[in-house]
Amino acid sequence: MVNVAVVGVGGWGKNLARNYAQIPDARLKYICDLNPRALAACARLCPESAPTESFDRVLDDGEIDAVVVATTGETHYALCKKALEAGKDVFVEKPFVLDVAHAEELIALAEARGRILMVGHLLEYHPVVEKLRVLRESLGRIYYIYSQRLNLGTVREDENALWNFAPHDISVILYLLERTPTRVAATGQSYLQPGIEDVVFLTLYFGDEAMAHVHVSWLDPHKVRRMTIVGSEKMAVFDDLAPTEKLKVYDKGARVNTDYNSFAEYVSLRFGDITIPYLKMAEPLRLECEHFLACVRERRRPLSDGLDGLNVVRVLTAAQRSLKDNGAPVSLS
Ligand SMILES: NC(=O)c1ccc[n+]([C@@H]2O[C@H](COP(=O)([O-])OP(=O)(O)OC[C@H]3O[C@@H](n4cnc5c(N)ncnc54)[C@H](O)[C@@H]3O)[C@@H](O)[C@H]2O)c1
């Protein structure tokens, strides 16, 4: 049995709390929040957990094995540091932290204390992404990936659309390409609040011609959560809003011929079947929570560990610099 405390039970944290309360081999001992209203609302969902406004009470409890941090991004570093120093395993929501040096410090701290550190890159636990990893080789060389995460939805005051939405897309792109970008460039605009971009267009370059593009916005008429992967052999589309059939694989492609007499023969196009792979669907959040618990129990490195979090924070920080510099590319090498 793993004893867990969830810290920050606002809009998202209460979903984490609900999951830990329901998983049989976890005991959600505390829910913790500075806001009594958020705490009371979550206490109704998790009546067996002790509500507390005191983070120190959670850390002082020797029974607590793991702390789940789901507060707003700017508080992640301080709370994770305290929890690791108190000897707790830590799960922290995305964005991991807001600063590369903070990410490196937390990774070193977790390592030194022999603690598990996991970052909430939820989509890495999505059955479609898991399937895409299996199918990856069959797509051939991945030429490019583009994704859109758009809606007319919750406007945040603590972070822009890049830091709020793009960690999901970036983490999947790095996971699928199995490498980090050498250069990024981002443009965006703030319409609703000064200095907080509502829409961001981010491009990632991987040095070997592979590239990716991420379009995020909370000021858009469409609700879209879609990623398209274009490979040399096949192409795939992950549409997270499709009720079923979230993944489609297109046996389509184009090949440049070396032996040709006319331009018509230079490029040959291939139009094959569209397949919908079978997926055993489960709630990604539940899978993510179960993964964290398994890592705590078995002392193994999470899929989205601190290094994974650091790689995403590196991209976000470079993208933020580019954003402030009107889209000038920022090198990451
Ligand atoms: N994985 C996902 O799909 C997903 C979705 C939404 C949000 N998130 C992430 O979850 C985190 C929380 O987002 P949210 O939308 O729930 O924000 P929120 O503002 O609704 O909730 C944050 C809560 O944290 C509490 N809090 C802040 N500082 C605290 C502290 N020092 N101690 C205890 N409680 C504190 C606040 O009182 C608030 O109730 C963010 O990092 C966000 O990016 C992830």
PDBQT file of the ligand as one rigid body, heavy atoms in Angstrom, charges set to zero:
ROOT
HETATM    1  N1  LIG A 401      -2.255  16.931 -17.224  1.00  0.00    +0.000 N 
HETATM    2  C1  LIG A 401      -3.244  17.701 -17.636  1.00  0.00    +0.000 C 
HETATM    3  O1  LIG A 401      -3.936  17.397 -18.594  1.00  0.00    +0.000 OA
HETATM    4  C2  LIG A 401      -3.538  18.956 -16.889  1.00  0.00    +0.000 A 
HETATM    5  C3  LIG A 401      -4.763  19.613 -17.071  1.00  0.00    +0.000 A 
HETATM    6  C4  LIG A 401      -5.001  20.768 -16.362  1.00  0.00    +0.000 A 
HETATM    7  C5  LIG A 401      -4.022  21.275 -15.515  1.00  0.00    +0.000 A 
HETATM    8  N2  LIG A 401      -2.842  20.630 -15.366  1.00  0.00    +0.000 N 
HETATM    9  C6  LIG A 401      -1.784  21.162 -14.489  1.00  0.00    +0.000 C 
HETATM   10  O2  LIG A 401      -2.196  20.982 -13.132  1.00  0.00    +0.000 OA
HETATM   11  C7  LIG A 401      -1.707  22.065 -12.334  1.00  0.00    +0.000 C 
HETATM   12  C8  LIG A 401      -2.878  22.732 -11.632  1.00  0.00    +0.000 C 
HETATM   13  O3  LIG A 401      -3.722  23.286 -12.605  1.00  0.00    +0.000 OA
HETATM   14  P1  LIG A 401      -5.229  23.678 -12.229  1.00  0.00    +0.000 P 
HETATM   15  O4  LIG A 401      -5.897  23.964 -13.514  1.00  0.00    +0.000 OA
HETATM   16  O5  LIG A 401      -5.813  22.647 -11.348  1.00  0.00    +0.000 OA
HETATM   17  O6  LIG A 401      -5.010  25.026 -11.407  1.00  0.00    +0.000 OA
HETATM   18  P2  LIG A 401      -5.980  25.636 -10.295  1.00  0.00    +0.000 P 
HETATM   19  O7  LIG A 401      -5.573  27.049 -10.153  1.00  0.00    +0.000 OA
HETATM   20  O8  LIG A 401      -7.407  25.292 -10.624  1.00  0.00    +0.000 OA
HETATM   21  O9  LIG A 401      -5.615  24.825  -8.979  1.00  0.00    +0.000 OA
HETATM   22  C9  LIG A 401      -4.397  24.984  -8.322  1.00  0.00    +0.000 C 
HETATM   23  C10 LIG A 401      -4.667  24.789  -6.850  1.00  0.00    +0.000 C 
HETATM   24  O10 LIG A 401      -3.421  24.792  -6.158  1.00  0.00    +0.000 OA
HETATM   25  C11 LIG A 401      -3.612  25.465  -4.923  1.00  0.00    +0.000 C 
HETATM   26  N3  LIG A 401      -2.306  25.924  -4.436  1.00  0.00    +0.000 N 
HETATM   27  C12 LIG A 401      -1.506  26.870  -4.972  1.00  0.00    +0.000 A 
HETATM   28  N4  LIG A 401      -0.368  26.990  -4.226  1.00  0.00    +0.000 NA
HETATM   29  C13 LIG A 401      -0.462  26.089  -3.233  1.00  0.00    +0.000 A 
HETATM   30  C14 LIG A 401       0.399  25.711  -2.172  1.00  0.00    +0.000 A 
HETATM   31  N5  LIG A 401       1.579  26.302  -1.990  1.00  0.00    +0.000 N 
HETATM   32  N6  LIG A 401      -0.009  24.738  -1.322  1.00  0.00    +0.000 NA
HETATM   33  C15 LIG A 401      -1.209  24.127  -1.499  1.00  0.00    +0.000 A 
HETATM   34  N7  LIG A 401      -2.071  24.445  -2.480  1.00  0.00    +0.000 NA
HETATM   35  C16 LIG A 401      -1.699  25.410  -3.340  1.00  0.00    +0.000 A 
HETATM   36  C17 LIG A 401      -4.575  26.590  -5.259  1.00  0.00    +0.000 C 
HETATM   37  O11 LIG A 401      -5.229  27.063  -4.095  1.00  0.00    +0.000 OA
HETATM   38  C18 LIG A 401      -5.530  25.909  -6.225  1.00  0.00    +0.000 C 
HETATM   39  O12 LIG A 401      -6.639  25.344  -5.579  1.00  0.00    +0.000 OA
HETATM   40  C19 LIG A 401      -0.945  22.986 -13.293  1.00  0.00    +0.000 C 
HETATM   41  O13 LIG A 401       0.409  22.665 -13.255  1.00  0.00    +0.000 OA
HETATM   42  C20 LIG A 401      -1.552  22.653 -14.642  1.00  0.00    +0.000 C 
HETATM   43  O14 LIG A 401      -0.687  22.932 -15.724  1.00  0.00    +0.000 OA
HETATM   44  C21 LIG A 401      -2.594  19.468 -16.026  1.00  0.00    +0.000 A 
ENDROOT
TORSDOF 0
